Amino acid sequence: MKKYKARFTPETSRIIAHLPPETKRLIRASIDELTSQPFKEDELQMELSGFRSLKPKRYRIIYKVNEVDSSIDIYYVGLRKDVYENFRRLLEKWKSEG
């Protein structure tokens, strides 16, 4: 089975760096598993179309699969309760920055 390489946005790296150690382990283990099965999760809808969301416990990992270079781009990590709204805001910020 083909293994994909995980790449992180600077924002995601900062978020993960500030998580408690146990949560970091959960997120890293989930991403490691994802590199073997990147299409396991359904694609998100509407303005988040093209992104996918992995759901380890109370957290969500928002990512895109790049088949051209066999990579998974990890865009955002956060708690389920507000992850999608926070990610939408971040997308708007990125779009306004060009």
Secondary structure as the mmCIF struct_conf table of DSSP 4:
data_model
#
loop_
_struct_conf.conf_type_id
_struct_conf.id
_struct_conf.beg_label_comp_id
_struct_conf.beg_label_asym_id
_struct_conf.beg_label_seq_id
_struct_conf.end_label_comp_id
_struct_conf.end_label_asym_id
_struct_conf.end_label_seq_id
HELX_LH_PP_P HELX_LH_PP_P1 TYR A 4 TYR A 4
STRN STRN1 LYS A 5 PHE A 8
HELX_RH_AL_P HELX_RH_AL_P1 PRO A 10 ALA A 17
TURN_TY1_P TURN_TY1_P1 HIS A 18 HIS A 18
BEND BEND1 LEU A 19 LEU A 19
HELX_RH_AL_P HELX_RH_AL_P2 PRO A 21 LEU A 34
TURN_TY1_P TURN_TY1_P2 THR A 35 SER A 36
TURN_TY1_P TURN_TY1_P3 PRO A 38 PHE A 39
BEND BEND2 LYS A 40 GLU A 41
HELX_LH_PP_P HELX_LH_PP_P2 ASP A 42 ASP A 42
STRN STRN2 GLU A 43 GLU A 43
HELX_LH_PP_P HELX_LH_PP_P3 LEU A 44 LEU A 44
HELX_RH_3T_P HELX_RH_3T_P1 MET A 46 LEU A 48
TURN_TY1_P TURN_TY1_P4 SER A 49 GLY A 50
STRN STRN3 ARG A 52 LEU A 54
TURN_TY1_P TURN_TY1_P5 LYS A 57 ARG A 58
STRN STRN4 TYR A 59 ASN A 66
TURN_TY1_P TURN_TY1_P6 GLU A 67 SER A 70
STRN STRN5 SER A 71 LEU A 79
TURN_TY1_P TURN_TY1_P7 ARG A 80 ASP A 82
HELX_RH_AL_P HELX_RH_AL_P3 VAL A 83 GLU A 97
#
